[in-house]
Amino acid sequence: MKQQVLILGSTGSIGVNTLDVMALHPQRYQVFALTASTSVEAMFAQCLQHQPAFAIMADAASGRDLKQRCASAGLSVQVQWGAQAIADIAAHPQVDAVMAAIVGAAGLAPCLAAARSGKRLLLANKEALVVGGHLFMQAVKSGGATLLPIDSEHSAIFQSLPDDPGSWSALVDKIILTASGGPFRTRAPDTLYAVTPQEACAHPNWVMGRKISVDSATMMNKALEVIEARFLFGVQASQIEVVIHPQSVIHSMVQFVDNSVVAQLGTPDMRGPIAYGLSWPLRTQSGAAALDFTKMSALTFEPFSANDHGLRYPGLQLAWRVLDGPEGSPAVLNAANEVAVEAFLNGKIRFDQIHQLNLETLDQVGFERPDSLEALIELDLESRSVAQGIARRFAA
């Protein structure tokens, strides 16, 4: 029987790559439902090609537009819209696997719904864990969901760990996340104030959306990955290390208590971890190119203590700060960063002000421990309000 797959965020890069991988295995996978934010043209094209049972847009205007197009084309797809509809489809009884590729905190509610419904949850939305943290992991456990990381770094760690999660705490010394360094690894830190959105989105190795590309340029993506790794693998924050690896061939590593290291290597192509997540514990063709070791350049590594990297990527250290802070601190950081990146992409603040905005928001937001989705949403909204006020001050 074919695995019925829901793709949350199907028109983004992860969603498109997921559809590419699924197309290689039509006997294994079937597109059950697709969701998107406002990209009606792209969603309509996907509906024509993949014939899902459901297609859901985030807002009413986009949903109505898509519904009219599908009706005119004679498609039988059921078109819905709204945040509740997206969360509902994640818990649909016919869904076997959920690819969670919605960018940002908007992905938390459907991820929680999928977890509570016991789905195979392929997590490409790191913010669900960054924002949800303990609440999200509790939902995975109570719902009996299978949580499989899709970020290349976390997939690499998962592939490097023993099969039995119960053994991890006794065997693992530390987790080593690799980072490419983004487009500004060798740029003078005192020139970063002049970085343009176009420059920040030009990643040297990976093809990604604009928000994630900016996060890679500031290294905030790595800060979020540190937080995600803390919850995914049950390690302490002090057991997570980041090294710069410009070639993006070694995707991450696990160092064990005997000081041996297991690493996962591959080309910088998200179809690799996507295929692994879809087929786990088996392996299937991904469409990604194989590594050619005879043509590979040297693999190099740089610590953050060298080459002015601390000045280039000050936001990375915020990961350990929020993990050591009150529960809910990662949610504040994530909200602030989403506001900051949007303001930068819209030309409202400078590139170097992204970190300053994040830092000031963390200092200004006060809260009690969030113990429910509603409390997390309230904290997210409050943090965004504070961050937006800081952004307006910076822009003045």
C-alpha positions as CSV (number, residue, x, y, z in Angstrom):
1,M,0.0,0.0,0.0
2,K,1.3,3.4,-0.9
3,Q,2.3,5.8,1.9
4,Q,-0.1,8.8,2.0
5,V,2.0,11.9,2.3
6,L,1.1,15.5,3.4
7,I,3.5,18.2,2.5
8,L,3.2,21.3,4.7
9,G,4.8,24.1,2.7
10,S,4.8,22.3,-0.7
11,T,5.8,25.3,-2.8
12,G,9.0,26.0,-0.9
13,S,12.4,24.5,-1.6
14,I,11.9,21.5,0.8
15,G,8.4,20.9,-0.5
16,V,9.5,20.9,-4.1
17,N,12.4,18.6,-3.4
18,T,10.1,16.3,-1.5
19,L,7.8,16.0,-4.5
20,D,10.9,15.3,-6.7
21,V,11.9,12.4,-4.4
22,M,8.4,11.0,-4.3
23,A,8.2,11.1,-8.1
24,L,11.1,8.7,-8.2
25,H,9.1,6.1,-6.3
26,P,5.5,6.3,-7.5
27,Q,4.9,2.7,-6.2
28,R,5.8,3.8,-2.7
29,Y,4.4,7.3,-2.1
30,Q,1.2,9.1,-3.0
31,V,0.6,12.9,-2.5
32,F,-2.5,13.1,-0.2
33,A,-2.5,16.8,0.5
34,L,-0.4,20.0,-0.1
35,T,-0.4,23.2,1.8
36,A,1.1,26.6,1.0
37,S,1.0,30.2,2.2
38,T,0.1,32.5,-0.7
39,S,1.8,31.0,-3.8
40,V,-1.3,30.2,-5.8
41,E,0.4,29.8,-9.2
42,A,2.9,27.3,-7.8
43,M,0.2,25.4,-5.9
44,F,-2.1,25.2,-8.9
45,A,0.7,23.8,-10.9
46,Q,1.4,21.2,-8.2
47,C,-2.3,20.3,-8.1
48,L,-2.3,19.7,-11.9
49,Q,0.7,17.5,-11.7
50,H,0.2,15.6,-8.5
51,Q,-3.6,15.4,-8.1
52,P,-3.8,15.6,-4.3
53,A,-7.0,14.9,-2.5
54,F,-6.6,18.2,-0.6
55,A,-4.9,21.6,-1.3
56,I,-4.9,24.2,1.5
57,M,-3.8,27.8,1.4
58,A,-3.0,29.9,4.5
59,D,-5.4,32.8,3.7
60,A,-8.9,33.1,2.3
61,A,-8.0,35.2,-0.7
62,S,-5.4,32.7,-1.9
63,G,-7.7,29.8,-1.1
64,R,-10.6,31.2,-3.1
65,D,-8.3,31.9,-6.1
66,L,-7.0,28.4,-6.0
67,K,-10.4,26.9,-5.7
68,Q,-11.7,28.8,-8.8
69,R,-8.6,27.7,-10.8
70,C,-9.0,24.0,-9.8
71,A,-12.7,24.1,-10.6
72,S,-12.1,25.6,-14.0
73,A,-9.5,22.9,-14.7
74,G,-11.9,20.2,-13.7
75,L,-9.7,19.0,-10.8
76,S,-11.4,17.0,-8.0
77,V,-9.0,18.4,-5.4
78,Q,-10.8,19.7,-2.3
79,V,-9.5,23.3,-1.7
80,Q,-9.6,24.7,1.8
81,W,-7.9,27.6,3.6
82,G,-6.9,28.9,7.0
83,A,-4.6,27.9,9.9
84,Q,-7.2,25.6,11.4
85,A,-7.6,23.7,8.1
86,I,-3.8,23.2,7.9
87,A,-3.7,21.9,11.4
88,D,-6.7,19.6,10.8
89,I,-5.2,18.0,7.6
90,A,-2.0,17.2,9.6
91,A,-4.2,15.0,11.9
92,H,-6.2,13.5,9.0
93,P,-6.7,9.7,9.6
94,Q,-5.6,8.9,6.0
95,V,-2.3,10.7,6.3
96,D,0.7,8.4,7.0
97,A,3.6,10.8,6.8
98,V,3.9,14.6,7.2
99,M,6.7,16.6,5.7
100,A,6.8,19.7,7.9
101,A,8.4,22.3,5.7
102,I,6.5,25.5,6.7
103,V,9.0,28.2,7.6
104,G,8.8,29.9,10.9
105,A,6.6,29.6,14.0
106,A,3.5,29.2,11.8
107,G,4.5,25.5,11.5
108,L,4.2,24.8,15.2
109,A,0.4,24.1,15.3
110,P,0.2,21.6,12.4
111,C,3.4,19.9,13.7
112,L,1.8,19.5,17.1
113,A,-1.4,18.1,15.5
114,A,0.7,15.6,13.5
115,A,2.6,14.6,16.6
116,R,-0.5,14.1,18.7
117,S,-2.0,12.0,15.9
118,G,1.0,9.6,15.9
119,K,2.1,10.4,12.3
120,R,5.6,9.8,10.8
121,L,6.7,13.4,11.2
122,L,9.5,14.5,8.9
123,L,10.7,17.7,10.6
124,A,12.2,20.3,8.3
125,N,10.6,23.1,10.3
126,K,13.2,23.7,13.1
127,E,11.1,26.4,14.6
128,A,8.5,23.9,15.8
129,L,11.2,22.5,18.2
130,V,12.8,25.9,18.9
131,V,9.4,27.5,19.9
132,G,7.7,24.4,21.2
133,G,10.6,22.6,22.9
134,H,9.4,20.5,25.8
135,L,5.7,20.8,24.7
136,F,6.5,19.5,21.3
137,M,8.6,16.5,22.5
138,Q,5.8,15.6,25.0
139,A,3.3,15.6,22.1
140,V,5.6,13.3,20.1
141,K,5.9,10.9,23.0
142,S,2.2,10.9,24.0
143,G,1.0,10.6,20.5
144,G,3.4,7.8,19.6
145,A,4.7,9.7,16.6
146,T,7.9,8.8,14.7
147,L,10.0,12.0,14.6
148,L,12.6,12.1,11.8
149,P,14.8,15.2,11.4
150,I,15.2,16.5,7.8
151,D,17.6,19.4,8.3
152,S,20.8,18.1,6.7
153,E,22.7,18.5,10.0
154,H,20.2,16.8,12.2
155,S,19.6,14.0,9.7
156,A,23.4,13.5,9.7
157,I,23.4,13.2,13.5
158,F,20.5,10.9,13.4
159,Q,22.2,8.7,10.9
160,S,25.4,8.7,12.9
161,L,23.8,7.7,16.2
162,P,23.1,4.1,17.4
163,D,19.7,2.7,16.5
164,D,18.6,2.6,20.2
165,P,17.9,6.1,21.5
166,G,18.0,4.7,25.0
167,S,21.8,4.2,24.6
168,W,22.5,7.8,23.5
169,S,23.1,9.4,26.9
170,A,25.6,6.8,27.9
171,L,27.5,6.7,24.6
172,V,27.5,10.2,23.3
173,D,30.2,12.7,24.4
174,K,29.2,15.5,22.1
175,I,27.4,16.5,18.9
176,I,29.4,18.5,16.3
177,L,27.2,20.6,14.0
178,T,29.0,21.8,10.8
179,A,28.3,25.2,9.3
180,S,29.4,26.4,5.9
181,G,29.9,30.0,7.1
182,G,27.6,31.4,4.5
183,P,28.5,34.1,2.0
184,F,30.4,36.3,4.4
185,R,32.9,33.8,6.0
186,T,35.9,35.8,4.8
187,R,34.3,39.3,4.6
188,A,35.7,41.9,7.0
189,P,33.3,42.2,9.9
190,D,33.4,46.0,9.9
191,T,31.8,46.0,6.4
192,L,28.8,43.9,7.3
193,Y,26.6,47.0,7.9
194,A,26.6,47.5,4.1
195,V,25.3,44.0,3.2
196,T,22.4,44.0,0.9
197,P,19.5,41.5,0.9
198,Q,20.7,40.2,-2.5
199,E,24.2,39.5,-1.1
200,A,22.8,37.8,2.0
201,C,20.6,35.5,0.0
202,A,23.5,34.3,-2.2
203,H,24.5,31.1,-0.3
204,P,27.7,29.5,-1.7
205,N,26.5,25.9,-1.4
206,W,22.8,25.5,-0.8
207,V,19.7,26.7,-2.7
208,M,17.3,27.9,0.0
209,G,14.5,30.4,0.6
210,R,15.2,34.0,1.4
211,K,14.6,33.9,5.1
212,I,16.7,30.7,5.6
213,S,19.5,32.2,3.4
214,V,19.7,35.3,5.6
215,D,19.7,33.1,8.7
216,S,22.7,31.2,7.2
217,A,24.5,34.5,6.5
218,T,24.0,35.6,10.1
219,M,24.6,32.1,11.5
220,M,21.2,32.3,13.3
221,N,20.2,29.2,11.4
222,K,23.0,27.4,13.3
223,A,21.8,28.9,16.6
224,L,18.4,27.5,15.9
225,E,19.9,24.2,15.0
226,V,21.8,24.0,18.3
227,I,18.5,24.5,20.1
228,E,16.8,21.9,17.9
229,A,19.6,19.4,18.6
230,R,19.2,19.9,22.3
231,F,15.6,18.6,22.2
232,L,15.9,16.1,19.3
233,F,18.8,14.1,20.9
234,G,18.3,14.8,24.6
235,V,21.8,16.2,25.1
236,Q,22.9,19.1,27.3
237,A,23.6,22.4,25.6
238,S,27.3,22.1,26.7
239,Q,27.5,18.9,24.6
240,I,26.8,20.7,21.3
241,E,29.7,22.2,19.4
242,V,29.7,24.1,16.1
243,V,32.6,24.2,13.6
244,I,32.8,25.9,10.2
245,H,33.2,23.5,7.3
246,P,33.1,25.6,4.1
247,Q,32.7,22.6,1.7
248,S,29.4,21.3,3.2
249,V,30.4,17.7,2.6
250,I,30.4,16.5,6.2
251,H,27.0,17.4,7.3
252,S,27.5,16.8,11.0
253,M,29.3,14.4,13.4
254,V,28.9,12.6,16.7
255,Q,31.8,12.1,19.1
256,F,31.4,9.2,21.4
257,V,32.8,8.6,24.9
258,D,35.8,6.7,23.5
259,N,36.6,9.8,21.4
260,S,35.8,8.0,18.1
261,V,33.8,10.1,15.7
262,V,31.0,9.0,13.3
263,A,30.2,11.5,10.5
264,Q,27.7,11.5,7.6
265,L,28.9,12.8,4.2
266,G,27.1,13.7,1.0
267,T,26.6,16.3,-1.6
268,P,24.8,19.5,-0.5
269,D,21.4,18.4,-1.7
270,M,18.4,18.2,0.5
271,R,16.9,15.3,-1.5
272,G,19.3,13.1,0.5
273,P,17.9,13.6,4.0
274,I,14.4,13.9,2.5
275,A,14.6,10.4,0.9
276,Y,16.1,9.0,4.1
277,G,13.2,10.4,6.2
278,L,10.6,9.1,3.8
279,S,12.0,5.6,3.6
280,W,13.5,5.1,7.1
281,P,14.7,2.6,8.2
282,L,15.3,1.6,4.6
283,R,17.2,3.6,2.0
284,T,16.0,4.5,-1.5
285,Q,17.2,6.5,-4.4
286,S,17.1,10.3,-3.7
287,G,18.2,11.8,-7.0
288,A,21.1,13.5,-5.3
289,A,24.5,13.2,-7.0
290,A,27.1,10.8,-5.4
291,L,30.3,12.2,-3.9
292,D,33.3,11.7,-6.1
293,F,36.2,11.5,-3.7
294,T,38.8,11.6,-6.5
295,K,37.6,15.1,-7.5
296,M,36.9,16.4,-4.0
297,S,38.9,19.4,-2.7
298,A,40.4,19.4,0.8
299,L,38.0,19.2,3.7
300,T,38.7,22.1,6.0
301,F,37.5,23.2,9.4
302,E,37.6,26.4,11.3
303,P,36.8,27.1,15.0
304,F,34.7,30.1,15.9
305,S,37.6,31.4,18.1
306,A,39.6,32.2,15.0
307,N,39.4,34.5,12.0
308,D,37.1,37.1,13.6
309,H,34.1,34.6,13.3
310,G,32.8,35.8,16.7
311,L,32.4,39.3,15.2
312,R,30.8,38.0,12.0
313,Y,28.3,35.7,13.7
314,P,27.5,37.1,17.2
315,G,24.0,35.6,17.1
316,L,25.3,32.1,17.3
317,Q,26.1,32.4,21.0
318,L,22.5,33.3,21.7
319,A,21.6,29.6,21.4
320,W,23.4,28.7,24.6
321,R,22.1,31.8,26.3
322,V,18.4,30.9,25.7
323,L,18.9,27.2,26.4
324,D,20.3,28.2,29.8
325,G,17.5,30.8,30.3
326,P,13.9,30.4,31.3
327,E,11.8,28.0,29.3
328,G,10.2,30.0,26.5
329,S,13.4,32.0,25.8
330,P,14.0,30.2,22.5
331,A,10.5,31.2,21.4
332,V,11.3,34.8,22.1
333,L,14.6,34.6,20.1
334,N,12.8,32.9,17.2
335,A,10.1,35.6,17.0
336,A,12.6,38.4,17.2
337,N,14.7,36.9,14.5
338,E,11.7,36.4,12.1
339,V,10.8,40.1,12.6
340,A,14.4,41.2,12.2
341,V,15.0,39.2,9.0
342,E,11.7,40.5,7.4
343,A,12.7,44.1,8.3
344,F,16.1,43.6,6.7
345,L,14.7,42.0,3.5
346,N,12.3,44.9,3.3
347,G,15.1,47.5,3.6
348,K,14.0,48.7,7.0
349,I,17.1,47.8,9.1
350,R,20.7,47.1,8.3
351,F,22.2,43.6,8.2
352,D,24.2,44.2,11.4
353,Q,21.1,45.4,13.2
354,I,19.5,41.9,13.0
355,H,21.6,40.7,16.0
356,Q,21.0,43.9,17.9
357,L,17.3,43.6,17.5
358,N,17.4,40.0,18.7
359,L,19.4,40.9,21.7
360,E,17.3,43.8,22.7
361,T,14.1,41.7,22.4
362,L,15.5,39.0,24.7
363,D,16.3,41.7,27.2
364,Q,12.9,43.4,27.1
365,V,10.4,40.5,26.9
366,G,9.2,39.2,30.3
367,F,7.1,36.1,30.6
368,E,6.1,33.1,32.7
369,R,6.8,29.5,31.7
370,P,4.6,28.7,28.7
371,D,2.8,25.4,29.3
372,S,0.4,25.2,26.3
373,L,0.1,26.1,22.6
374,E,-2.0,29.1,23.5
375,A,0.7,30.4,25.9
376,L,3.4,29.9,23.3
377,I,1.3,31.8,20.7
378,E,0.8,34.6,23.2
379,L,4.5,34.7,23.9
380,D,5.3,34.7,20.2
381,L,2.9,37.6,19.6
382,E,4.3,39.6,22.5
383,S,7.8,39.0,21.3
384,R,7.0,40.1,17.8
385,S,5.3,43.3,19.1
386,V,8.4,44.2,21.0
387,A,10.7,43.3,18.1
388,Q,8.6,45.4,15.7
389,G,8.9,48.4,18.0
390,I,12.7,48.0,18.1
391,A,12.7,47.7,14.3
392,R,10.7,50.9,13.9
393,R,13.2,52.7,16.2
394,F,16.1,51.4,14.1
395,A,14.4,52.5,10.9
396,A,13.7,56.0,12.2
